[in-house]
Amino acid sequence: MTTETVEAATAAEEAAVFAILTLAFSNDPATRWTWPDPKAYLDAFPHFAKAFGGAAFGHGSAHRIGSAGAALWLPPGASPDDAAIGALMQRTADPQTATDGPQIMQQMASYHPKEPHWYLPLIGVDPARHRNGYGAALLQDTLCRCDQDHVAAYLESTNPANITLYQRHGFEILGTIQAGRSPTITPMLRKPRRR
């Protein structure tokens, strides 16, 4: 179990956080479907992470546990940079992904809660540090705030192996997202718990 503390990551630590997330997602089914070529993945993913969750740095909701793990939480009202994501995908993604990607994004948008919520676009742990409680600690840190503020939390699990972790923290499956040959993505919602 981890003894390291979850800390806010500053804008000066963006590159370190994106490096952690790049390692963490290197075997993720949806991510590697998007960029199956290793060089294309390593070149594109940090830019994707910035567009998808980089706004967390400006909101003080980017978190890290040393160099082991990181989470980019977007508070109610904040959102990913969809224009940057779209441009990056068209420029760098595998051609099949570029074809199916817009359908995936539409399906993802259809599951996003309409009420105010915290959105977790990216959470990851360096594969060499798995099974030490880092993911749970990164989840729990913001979920406590969700409970205090009586606000829901939402995420899309791009890796079926992570669903049980999210369920242990109160997330419930809303459905499935899939288009063409894409792997399944699982949208999940966690209602606030009473304290």
Accessible surface in RSA format (square Angstrom, percent):
REM  Atomic radii and reference values for relative SASA: ProtOr
REM  Chains: A
REM  Algorithm: Lee & Richards
REM  Probe-radius: 1.40
REM  Slices: 20
REM RES _ NUM      All-atoms   Total-Side   Main-Chain    Non-polar    All polar
REM                ABS   REL    ABS   REL    ABS   REL    ABS   REL    ABS   REL
RES MET A   1   185.80  96.2 129.10  85.4  56.69 135.0 120.68 102.6  65.12  86.3
RES THR A   2    28.42  20.2   9.64   9.8  18.77  44.7  13.03  17.5  15.39  23.3
RES THR A   3   135.52  96.4 100.50 101.9  35.02  83.4  79.01 106.1  56.51  85.4
RES GLU A   4    73.96  42.5  58.28  44.1  15.67  37.3  35.95  69.5  38.01  31.0
RES THR A   5    95.31  67.8  82.79  83.9  12.53  29.9  56.11  75.4  39.20  59.3
RES VAL A   6    28.68  18.9  11.60  10.5  17.08  41.2  11.60  10.1  17.08  46.3
RES GLU A   7   103.46  59.4  97.86  74.0   5.60  13.3  28.10  54.3  75.37  61.5
RES ALA A   8    64.02  58.9  43.42  67.0  20.59  46.8  43.42  61.2  20.59  54.5
RES ALA A   9     3.52   3.2   0.00   0.0   3.52   8.0   0.01   0.0   3.50   9.3
RES THR A  10    77.77  55.3  71.95  72.9   5.82  13.9  73.61  98.9   4.15   6.3
RES ALA A  11    69.87  64.2  54.70  84.4  15.17  34.5  55.03  77.5  14.84  39.3
RES ALA A  12   101.96  93.7  57.12  88.2  44.84 102.0  70.58  99.4  31.38  83.1
RES GLU A  13    56.78  32.6  53.88  40.8   2.90   6.9  21.31  41.2  35.47  29.0
RES GLU A  14    35.45  20.4  35.27  26.7   0.18   0.4   9.76  18.9  25.69  21.0
RES ALA A  15    80.30  73.8  67.67 104.4  12.64  28.7  73.40 103.4   6.90  18.3
RES ALA A  16    42.04  38.7  31.33  48.3  10.71  24.4  38.87  54.7   3.16   8.4
RES VAL A  17     0.01   0.0   0.01   0.0   0.00   0.0   0.01   0.0   0.00   0.0
RES PHE A  18    14.70   7.4  14.70   9.1   0.00   0.0  14.70   8.9   0.00   0.0
RES ALA A  19    56.81  52.2  48.09  74.2   8.72  19.8  54.84  77.2   1.97   5.2
RES ILE A  20     8.49   4.8   7.86   5.9   0.63   1.5   8.30   6.0   0.19   0.5
RES LEU A  21     0.00   0.0   0.00   0.0   0.00   0.0   0.00   0.0   0.00   0.0
RES THR A  22    12.76   9.1  12.55  12.7   0.21   0.5  12.53  16.8   0.23   0.3
RES LEU A  23    91.47  50.9  91.28  65.3   0.19   0.5  91.47  64.2   0.00   0.0
RES ALA A  24    21.96  20.2   2.30   3.6  19.66  44.7   2.30   3.2  19.66  52.1
RES PHE A  25    22.58  11.3  22.43  13.9   0.15   0.4  22.58  13.7   0.00   0.0
RES SER A  26    39.06  33.0  34.16  45.6   4.90  11.3  19.74  42.0  19.33  27.1
RES ASN A  27   129.55  89.3 120.96 116.9   8.60  20.7  29.84  71.8  99.71  96.4
RES ASP A  28     5.61   3.9   4.54   4.5   1.06   2.5   2.10   4.9   3.51   3.5
RES PRO A  29    49.47  36.1  35.41  32.3  14.06  51.1  46.13  38.1   3.34  20.8
RES ALA A  30     9.03   8.3   8.69  13.4   0.34   0.8   8.89  12.5   0.13   0.4
RES THR A  31    11.65   8.3   7.84   7.9   3.81   9.1   4.04   5.4   7.60  11.5
RES ARG A  32    60.34  25.3  57.42  29.3   2.91   6.9  25.24  34.5  35.10  21.3
RES TRP A  33    48.55  19.5  37.52  18.2  11.03  25.9  43.53  23.2   5.02   8.2
RES THR A  34    11.31   8.0  11.31  11.5   0.00   0.0   0.66   0.9  10.65  16.1
RES TRP A  35     3.75   1.5   2.95   1.4   0.80   1.9   3.75   2.0   0.00   0.0
RES PRO A  36    71.18  51.9  55.14  50.3  16.04  58.3  57.50  47.5  13.68  85.0
RES ASP A  37    75.98  53.2  70.52  70.2   5.45  12.9  31.76  74.7  44.22  44.1
RES PRO A  38    84.32  61.5  84.32  76.9   0.00   0.0  84.32  69.6   0.00   0.0
RES LYS A  39   141.33  69.0 137.08  84.1   4.25  10.1 111.60 100.5  29.73  31.7
RES ALA A  40    32.60  30.0  24.44  37.7   8.16  18.6  31.79  44.8   0.81   2.2
RES TYR A  41     2.69   1.3   2.69   1.5   0.00   0.0   2.69   2.0   0.00   0.0
RES LEU A  42   106.36  59.2  95.50  68.3  10.85  27.3  95.56  67.1  10.80  29.1
RES ASP A  43    77.10  54.0  66.53  66.2  10.57  25.0  31.59  74.3  45.51  45.4
RES ALA A  44     2.58   2.4   0.94   1.5   1.63   3.7   2.58   3.6   0.00   0.0
RES PHE A  45     0.30   0.2   0.30   0.2   0.00   0.0   0.30   0.2   0.00   0.0
RES PRO A  46    40.40  29.4  38.98  35.5   1.42   5.2  39.43  32.6   0.98   6.1
RES HIS A  47   112.29  61.4 106.86  74.3   5.42  13.9  61.70  63.6  50.59  58.9
RES PHE A  48    28.98  14.5  28.98  17.9   0.00   0.0  28.98  17.6   0.00   0.0
RES ALA A  49     0.00   0.0   0.00   0.0   0.00   0.0   0.00   0.0   0.00   0.0
RES LYS A  50   109.65  53.5 103.77  63.7   5.88  14.0  74.93  67.4  34.72  37.0
RES ALA A  51    12.63  11.6   4.76   7.3   7.87  17.9   9.51  13.4   3.11   8.2
RES PHE A  52    17.21   8.6  17.11  10.6   0.10   0.3  17.17  10.4   0.04   0.1
RES GLY A  53     0.46   0.6   0.00   N/A   0.46   0.6   0.46   1.3   0.00   0.0
RES GLY A  54    10.69  13.2   0.00   N/A  10.69  13.2   4.39  12.0   6.30  14.1
RES ALA A  55    44.23  40.7  25.72  39.7  18.51  42.1  38.32  54.0   5.91  15.7
RES ALA A  56     0.00   0.0   0.00   0.0   0.00   0.0   0.00   0.0   0.00   0.0
RES PHE A  57    19.52   9.8   4.36   2.7  15.16  39.5   4.64   2.8  14.88  42.6
RES GLY A  58    75.29  92.8   0.00   N/A  75.29  92.8  39.12 107.4  36.17  81.0
RES HIS A  59   101.55  55.5  70.12  48.7  31.43  80.4  47.40  48.9  54.15  63.0
RES GLY A  60    46.67  57.6   0.00   N/A  46.67  57.6  28.91  79.3  17.76  39.8
RES SER A  61     1.64   1.4   1.49   2.0   0.15   0.3   1.64   3.5   0.00   0.0
RES ALA A  62     0.03   0.0   0.00   0.0   0.03   0.1   0.00   0.0   0.03   0.1
RES HIS A  63    20.59  11.3  20.57  14.3   0.02   0.1   8.32   8.6  12.28  14.3
RES ARG A  64    33.26  14.0  33.26  17.0   0.00   0.0   5.42   7.4  27.84  16.9
RES ILE A  65     0.00   0.0   0.00   0.0   0.00   0.0   0.00   0.0   0.00   0.0
RES GLY A  66    29.77  36.7   0.00   N/A  29.77  36.7  26.85  73.7   2.93   6.6
RES SER A  67    71.15  60.1  61.72  82.4   9.44  21.7  36.73  78.2  34.43  48.2
RES ALA A  68     0.05   0.0   0.05   0.1   0.00   0.0   0.05   0.1   0.00   0.0
RES GLY A  69     0.00   0.0   0.00   N/A   0.00   0.0   0.00   0.0   0.00   0.0
RES ALA A  70     0.00   0.0   0.00   0.0   0.00   0.0   0.00   0.0   0.00   0.0
RES ALA A  71     0.00   0.0   0.00   0.0   0.00   0.0   0.00   0.0   0.00   0.0
RES LEU A  72     0.00   0.0   0.00   0.0   0.00   0.0   0.00   0.0   0.00   0.0
RES TRP A  73     0.00   0.0   0.00   0.0   0.00   0.0   0.00   0.0   0.00   0.0
RES LEU A  74     0.24   0.1   0.06   0.0   0.18   0.5   0.06   0.0   0.18   0.5
RES PRO A  75    20.00  14.6  19.23  17.5   0.77   2.8  19.23  15.9   0.77   4.8
RES PRO A  76    53.44  39.0  31.02  28.3  22.43  81.5  32.35  26.7  21.09 131.1
RES GLY A  77    88.02 108.5   0.00   N/A  88.02 108.5  44.51 122.1  43.51  97.4
RES ALA A  78    22.52  20.7   1.19   1.8  21.33  48.5   9.01  12.7  13.51  35.8
RES SER A  79    73.17  61.8  59.05  78.8  14.13  32.5  29.17  62.1  44.00  61.6
RES PRO A  80    22.36  16.3  13.78  12.6   8.58  31.2  15.02  12.4   7.34  45.6
RES ASP A  81    75.95  53.2  66.73  66.4   9.22  21.8  27.24  64.1  48.72  48.6
RES ASP A  82    96.61  67.7  85.73  85.3  10.88  25.7  35.58  83.7  61.03  60.9
RES ALA A  83    84.61  77.8  63.66  98.2  20.95  47.7  75.58 106.4   9.03  23.9
RES ALA A  84    39.12  36.0  27.90  43.1  11.21  25.5  35.72  50.3   3.39   9.0
RES ILE A  85     2.38   1.4   2.38   1.8   0.00   0.0   2.38   1.7   0.00   0.0
RES GLY A  86    33.75  41.6   0.00   N/A  33.75  41.6  33.45  91.8   0.29   0.7
RES ALA A  87    55.68  51.2  42.34  65.3  13.34  30.3  51.04  71.9   4.64  12.3
RES LEU A  88     7.40   4.1   7.21   5.2   0.19   0.5   7.21   5.1   0.19   0.5
RES MET A  89    30.99  16.0  30.99  20.5   0.00   0.0  30.99  26.3   0.00   0.0
RES GLN A  90   155.56  87.0 127.59  93.2  27.97  66.6  32.34  68.8 123.22  93.5
RES ARG A  91   169.60  71.2 133.48  68.0  36.11  86.0  76.45 104.5  93.14  56.4
RES THR A  92    42.44  30.2  25.41  25.8  17.03  40.6  32.04  43.0  10.40  15.7
RES ALA A  93    14.44  13.3   0.00   0.0  14.44  32.9   0.06   0.1  14.38  38.1
RES ASP A  94    45.74  32.0  38.01  37.8   7.74  18.3   6.85  16.1  38.90  38.8
RES PRO A  95   105.76  77.1  97.53  88.9   8.23  29.9 103.29  85.3   2.47  15.3
RES GLN A  96    61.83  34.6  58.44  42.7   3.38   8.1  19.45  41.4  42.38  32.1
RES THR A  97     0.58   0.4   0.43   0.4   0.14   0.3   0.38   0.5   0.19   0.3
RES ALA A  98    42.24  38.8  25.05  38.7  17.18  39.1  30.05  42.3  12.18  32.3
RES THR A  99    97.85  69.6  76.60  77.7  21.24  50.6  58.91  79.1  38.94  58.9
RES ASP A 100     9.55   6.7   9.55   9.5   0.00   0.0   0.00   0.0   9.55   9.5
RES GLY A 101     8.13  10.0   0.00   N/A   8.13  10.0   8.10  22.2   0.03   0.1
RES PRO A 102    79.33  57.8  72.50  66.1   6.83  24.8  78.44  64.8   0.89   5.6
RES GLN A 103    95.25  53.3  94.26  68.9   0.99   2.4  24.72  52.6  70.53  53.5
RES ILE A 104    10.18   5.8  10.18   7.6   0.00   0.0  10.18   7.3   0.00   0.0
RES MET A 105    65.85  34.1  61.15  40.5   4.71  11.2  50.82  43.2  15.04  19.9
RES GLN A 106   129.94  72.7 119.92  87.6  10.02  23.9  42.91  91.3  87.03  66.0
RES GLN A 107    54.14  30.3  51.92  37.9   2.22   5.3  29.84  63.5  24.29  18.4
RES MET A 108    20.03  10.4  20.03  13.3   0.00   0.0  16.08  13.7   3.95   5.2
RES ALA A 109    60.41  55.5  51.47  79.4   8.95  20.4  54.98  77.4   5.43  14.4
RES SER A 110    79.77  67.4  47.42  63.3  32.35  74.5  46.49  99.0  33.28  46.6
RES TYR A 111    65.23  30.5  56.07  31.9   9.15  23.8  33.73  25.3  31.50  38.8
RES HIS A 112    43.82  23.9  40.52  28.2   3.30   8.4  25.34  26.1  18.47  21.5
RES PRO A 113    20.12  14.7   2.71   2.5  17.42  63.3  12.62  10.4   7.50  46.6
RES LYS A 114   177.14  86.4 142.02  87.1  35.13  83.6 123.11 110.8  54.03  57.6
RES GLU A 115    89.69  51.5  82.15  62.2   7.54  18.0  49.81  96.3  39.88  32.6
RES PRO A 116    96.01  70.0  83.70  76.3  12.31  44.7  92.20  76.1   3.81  23.7
RES HIS A 117    28.58  15.6  25.55  17.8   3.03   7.7  20.86  21.5   7.72   9.0
RES TRP A 118     9.31   3.7   9.31   4.5   0.00   0.0   6.72   3.6   2.60   4.2
RES TYR A 119     6.61   3.1   6.61   3.8   0.00   0.0   5.63   4.2   0.97   1.2
RES LEU A 120     4.36   2.4   0.68   0.5   3.68   9.3   0.68   0.5   3.68   9.9
RES PRO A 121    12.11   8.8   0.00   0.0  12.11  44.0   0.45   0.4  11.66  72.5
RES LEU A 122     5.48   3.1   3.93   2.8   1.55   3.9   5.48   3.9   0.00   0.0
RES ILE A 123    21.30  12.1  12.45   9.3   8.84  21.3  12.45   9.0   8.84  24.0
RES GLY A 124     9.05  11.2   0.00   N/A   9.05  11.2   9.05  24.8   0.00   0.0
RES VAL A 125    16.59  10.9  13.40  12.1   3.20   7.7  13.40  11.6   3.20   8.7
RES ASP A 126    26.83  18.8  26.83  26.7   0.00   0.0   0.25   0.6  26.58  26.5
RES PRO A 127    63.08  46.0  48.10  43.8  14.98  54.5  48.35  39.9  14.73  91.5
RES ALA A 128    90.76  83.4  49.47  76.3  41.28  93.9  61.96  87.3  28.79  76.3
RES ARG A 129    72.01  30.2  71.64  36.5   0.36   0.9  23.10  31.6  48.91  29.6
RES HIS A 130    90.35  49.4  76.59  53.2  13.76  35.2  52.17  53.8  38.19  44.4
RES ARG A 131   230.87  96.9 185.89  94.8  44.98 107.1  80.67 110.3 150.20  91.0
RES ASN A 132    55.22  38.1  53.73  51.9   1.49   3.6   5.25  12.6  49.97  48.3
RES GLY A 133    20.97  25.9   0.00   N/A  20.97  25.9  12.18  33.4   8.79  19.7
RES TYR A 134    16.44   7.7  14.90   8.5   1.54   4.0   0.55   0.4  15.89  19.6
RES GLY A 135    12.23  15.1   0.00   N/A  12.23  15.1   7.59  20.8   4.63  10.4
RES ALA A 136    25.29  23.3  23.44  36.2   1.86   4.2  23.72  33.4   1.57   4.2
RES ALA A 137    26.23  24.1  16.24  25.1   9.99  22.7  24.37  34.3   1.86   4.9
RES LEU A 138     0.00   0.0   0.00   0.0   0.00   0.0   0.00   0.0   0.00   0.0
RES LEU A 139     0.00   0.0   0.00   0.0   0.00   0.0   0.00   0.0   0.00   0.0
RES GLN A 140    68.80  38.5  68.80  50.3   0.00   0.0  39.85  84.8  28.95  22.0
RES ASP A 141    63.89  44.8  44.74  44.5  19.16  45.3  10.40  24.5  53.50  53.4
RES THR A 142     3.96   2.8   2.33   2.4   1.63   3.9   2.37   3.2   1.58   2.4
RES LEU A 143     0.15   0.1   0.15   0.1   0.00   0.0   0.15   0.1   0.00   0.0
RES CYS A 144    39.17  29.6  39.17  43.7   0.00   0.0  15.08  38.2  24.09  26.0
RES ARG A 145   125.34  52.6 124.13  63.3   1.21   2.9  31.04  42.4  94.31  57.2
RES CYS A 146     0.08   0.1   0.08   0.1   0.00   0.0   0.08   0.2   0.00   0.0
RES ASP A 147     6.02   4.2   5.69   5.7   0.32   0.8   0.00   0.0   6.02   6.0
RES GLN A 148   117.26  65.6  94.47  69.0  22.80  54.3  26.77  57.0  90.49  68.6
RES ASP A 149    75.92  53.2  54.58  54.3  21.34  50.5  18.55  43.7  57.37  57.2
RES HIS A 150   127.63  69.8 106.46  74.0  21.17  54.2  70.00  72.1  57.63  67.1
RES VAL A 151    25.08  16.5  22.11  20.0   2.97   7.1  24.96  21.7   0.12   0.3
RES ALA A 152     8.08   7.4   5.61   8.7   2.47   5.6   5.61   7.9   2.47   6.6
RES ALA A 153     0.22   0.2   0.00   0.0   0.22   0.5   0.00   0.0   0.22   0.6
RES TYR A 154     0.00   0.0   0.00   0.0   0.00   0.0   0.00   0.0   0.00   0.0
RES LEU A 155     3.22   1.8   3.22   2.3   0.00   0.0   3.22   2.3   0.00   0.0
RES GLU A 156    18.96  10.9   4.07   3.1  14.89  35.4   1.76   3.4  17.20  14.0
RES SER A 157     3.75   3.2   0.19   0.3   3.56   8.2   2.09   4.4   1.67   2.3
RES THR A 158    32.81  23.3  30.18  30.6   2.63   6.3  25.24  33.9   7.57  11.4
RES ASN A 159    34.17  23.6  33.88  32.7   0.30   0.7   0.37   0.9  33.80  32.7
RES PRO A 160    87.11  63.5  74.73  68.1  12.39  45.0  75.95  62.7  11.17  69.4
RES ALA A 161    80.08  73.6  47.43  73.2  32.66  74.3  60.13  84.7  19.95  52.9
RES ASN A 162    55.40  38.2  54.69  52.8   0.72   1.7   2.51   6.0  52.90  51.1
RES ILE A 163    27.41  15.6  27.41  20.4   0.00   0.0  27.41  19.7   0.00   0.0
RES THR A 164    80.00  56.9  79.27  80.4   0.73   1.7  64.02  86.0  15.98  24.2
RES LEU A 165    36.81  20.5  36.80  26.3   0.01   0.0  36.80  25.8   0.01   0.0
RES TYR A 166    13.44   6.3  13.44   7.6   0.00   0.0   0.26   0.2  13.18  16.2
RES GLN A 167    80.47  45.0  65.21  47.7  15.26  36.3  20.23  43.1  60.24  45.7
RES ARG A 168   165.93  69.7 134.35  68.5  31.59  75.2  74.25 101.5  91.68  55.6
RES HIS A 169    24.88  13.6  23.23  16.1   1.65   4.2  17.07  17.6   7.81   9.1
RES GLY A 170    18.09  22.3   0.00   N/A  18.09  22.3  10.32  28.3   7.77  17.4
RES PHE A 171     3.58   1.8   0.00   0.0   3.58   9.3   0.00   0.0   3.58  10.2
RES GLU A 172   116.43  66.8 113.58  85.9   2.85   6.8  37.85  73.2  78.58  64.2
RES ILE A 173    84.22  47.9  57.48  42.8  26.74  64.4  57.48  41.4  26.74  72.6
RES LEU A 174    73.03  40.7  42.46  30.4  30.57  76.8  46.96  33.0  26.07  70.2
RES GLY A 175    20.58  25.4   0.00   N/A  20.58  25.4  20.52  56.3   0.07   0.1
RES THR A 176    86.02  61.2  72.28  73.3  13.74  32.8  41.11  55.2  44.91  67.9
RES ILE A 177     0.00   0.0   0.00   0.0   0.00   0.0   0.00   0.0   0.00   0.0
RES GLN A 178    75.38  42.2  60.63  44.3  14.75  35.1  24.29  51.7  51.09  38.8
RES ALA A 179     6.66   6.1   1.06   1.6   5.60  12.7   6.66   9.4   0.00   0.0
RES GLY A 180    55.15  68.0   0.00   N/A  55.15  68.0  27.65  75.9  27.50  61.6
RES ARG A 181   191.79  80.5 168.72  86.0  23.07  54.9  61.18  83.6 130.62  79.2
RES SER A 182     7.55   6.4   0.62   0.8   6.93  16.0   0.62   1.3   6.93   9.7
RES PRO A 183    34.51  25.2  22.59  20.6  11.91  43.3  34.34  28.4   0.17   1.0
RES THR A 184    60.56  43.1  51.73  52.4   8.84  21.1  25.34  34.0  35.22  53.2
RES ILE A 185    10.70   6.1  10.70   8.0   0.00   0.0  10.70   7.7   0.00   0.0
RES THR A 186     9.81   7.0   9.81   9.9   0.00   0.0   1.76   2.4   8.05  12.2
RES PRO A 187     0.00   0.0   0.00   0.0   0.00   0.0   0.00   0.0   0.00   0.0
RES MET A 188     0.00   0.0   0.00   0.0   0.00   0.0   0.00   0.0   0.00   0.0
RES LEU A 189    26.02  14.5  24.01  17.2   2.02   5.1  24.01  16.9   2.02   5.4
RES ARG A 190     3.42   1.4   3.11   1.6   0.31   0.7   0.81   1.1   2.61   1.6
RES LYS A 191   142.81  69.7 135.46  83.1   7.36  17.5  79.49  71.6  63.32  67.4
RES PRO A 192    47.09  34.3  27.81  25.3  19.28  70.1  27.81  23.0  19.28 119.8
RES ARG A 193   115.32  48.4 109.96  56.1   5.36  12.8  47.08  64.3  68.24  41.4
RES ARG A 194   225.89  94.8 198.02 100.9  27.87  66.4  73.61 100.6 152.27  92.3
RES ARG A 195   176.26  74.0  99.37  50.7  76.89 183.1  75.19 102.8 101.07  61.3
END  Absolute sums over single chains surface
CHAIN  1 A     9537.9       7504.3       2033.6       5358.4       4179.6
END  Absolute sums over all chains
TOTAL          9537.9       7504.3       2033.6       5358.4       4179.6
